[in-house]
């Protein structure tokens, strides 16, 4: 069985999207009147003259505009093959001109044409293909089944074009690798699954499919879309097709929250390409040409006589998600892969601006992400193939499958409570809730028993499992499973990532235990439990120094960084990554209720609930759980600190204010990390270079007037 997949990966483009694109709008005429086409009602007989094309090429080659190493000559319409003779003439001139100039583009060019395929077999078209074979990429658009295709892609008289186009497909597949574009609108969503399968069976292996960006969607379309994709996913998995074809509706990139790197990119190449219309006007993309717009005039950035007006292009160099998106999009849990057309955004904007984005496909994107989660879960659980690009989801939900779960943070779950187990029905409802709301489910298993079993009904979900180490035989360590070890059980031979719980009273000797486990695993998350003002800071510092020395030894002798959360995580952090309970983490308890964290359930199960799966989750003063409202933490660079909200509330009465001893513990960790980083030097690349700022209580760094008044004394 293949351990790879092609359905779900982005198809590599020529030169990896770095080639410059020159677009020739050779005609506004078309022999079809596709119903979903944005230029359907604007077809005209306007065509480009060779003189306009020649001037455009001369300008680009002789002007100081920035030129990439390679170039794509993109010919579009209307229907570009209505002007095959002109295209041939333009290509000949480009080749001759670049040859005479000894230009890099003479060797490094590609001709790209997307056609409706109506006149593909014409003698003139075939002559052009033969002449440019090897330098030509030519795709035919066919929408799947006859019923689906003829619903949208029709001739001017309203008759379907499927039969005319299909007869040309065998010849096309002999000459080119089978790749096509398929567009779905509201009326034909119900044919999605059968259309994709039909195209594959026709011999077309690579399918670029999308839904239209326009405001055409009906209330239930997102559910139809999701179900069609799920049915297609079932078909792919059942027939082992996941490594034989491609369909862009499945993509391992989509469905994560934006990273800092994502925010400085954008969805569209407008402004990086250059398009010329039949009159010689220049555009940042053909979607800014008059016939592509419904509400605004064409966005002209120059012409072939006067060249590009770089002041008008200047805004396109600044287009980024972080400037084009509103708060909803910027904070979306599944933002990646939600694409847009910049020209369409401009056309729909209330003002003449490119710094907005339409959101008509918001529900459709969510449906697609749910279906992708479903597909990749099946791929993992049925075929043992993991998603290459891991999802970065903000939100998680702990499923406490029993009342005797192991501790997973600094709160000690060892409190005696009545025996209770989450039922299978509860588990499934929780998983459905997580899928619907894009929350990562984390199963925290009971120490002895719980109602989870590896039945087929769980195969459609990707679940992270946390087991007590005594249940190591029950854990599927090939998938996302984490073991929880403590003094009583330190078996971790088969695991790479573990949690190690130790009581504050047992700190002496901690280093020996951690060093023992370092010989078995590569990452250890240490939880110091029952911490209080009486914590032995002196011993803690000595134990951490011993652990840090061993981390350095492994790095020197084996070239391996053994990760210890409280010492090495800070090397790679630029901001606090501490407790996210109340914002991005919820706890689903065996009693069916939702809590902010496990501590709230075990300490206050009756009154601590913030809701259930059937009601709105309401967290009082939720903003206080955010980093923006943590006054002391905002003045602290100990980014590895857990900042446990339960400890905060217990000792200061405020979830947003850390007690001094928790801060002091974090500063000791920071101090040892600083020394370790100095020892390590350049053996590893650290994103965060630590400073020796005295490692004092961050309370002292606060600027508020209140810190200078009253009777508070820094402990």
Buried (B, 14 or more C-beta within 10 A) or exposed (E): EEEEBBBBBEEEEEBEEEBBBBBBBBBBBBBBBBBBBBBBEBBEEBBBEEEBBBBBBEBBBEEEBEBBEBBBBBBBBBBBBBBBEBBBBBBEBBBEBBEEEEBBBBEBBBBBBBBBBBBBEEEEBBEBBEEBEEEBBBBBBBBBBBBBBBBBBBBEEEEBBBEBBBEBBEBBBEEBEBBBBBBBBBBBBBBBBBBBBBBBEBEBBBBBBBBBBBEBBEEEBBEBBBBBBBBBBBBBBEEEBBBBBBBBBBBBBBBBBBEEEBBEEBBBEBBBBBBBBBBBBBBBBBBBBBBBBEEBEBBBBBBBEEBBEEEBBEBBEEBBBBBBBEEEBBEBBBBBBBBBBBBBBBBBBEEEEBBBBBBBBBBBBBBBBBBBBBBBBBBBBBBEBBBEBEBBBBBBBBBBBBBBBBBBBBBBBBEEEEEBBBEBEBBEBBBEBBBEBBBBBBBBBBBEBBBBEEEEEBBBBBBBBBBBBBBBEBBEBEBBBBBBBBEEBBBBEBBEBBBBBBBBEBBEEBBEBBBEBBEBBBBBBBBBBBBEEEBEEEEBBBBBBBBBBBBBEBBEEEEEBBBBBBBBBBBBBEEBBBBBBBBBBBBBBBBBBBBBBBBBBBBEBEEBBBBBBEEEBEBEEBEBBEBEBBBBBEBBBBBBBBBBBBBBBBBBEBBBBBBBBBBBBBBBBBBBBBBBBEEBEEEEEBEBEBEEEEBEBBBEBBEEEEBEEEEEEEE
